[in-house]
Amino acid sequence: MDRWSITSIIVIICFLFLLFAELGLIPDYIISFIPPEFRGTLIFIAFVILALAGIGILPLSPKKK
């Protein structure tokens, strides 16, 4: 695995974790290290990163030569 695929996996895992935490699908004792006042901000950042990756501004894979 190259660094681009590892970055993609990390971004997707972080996005899913924050999304599930925001939706309440993860027990509170697991997400207790994230203060409640920052959860909304983190899910917004995750949406922005995913959107930028989706439209190609933030590449999550190496550019083809």
Secondary structure, 3 states (H helix, E strand, C coil): CCHHHHHHHHHHHHHHHHHHHHHCCCCCCCCCCCCHHHHHHHHHHHHHHHHHHHCCCCCCCCCCC
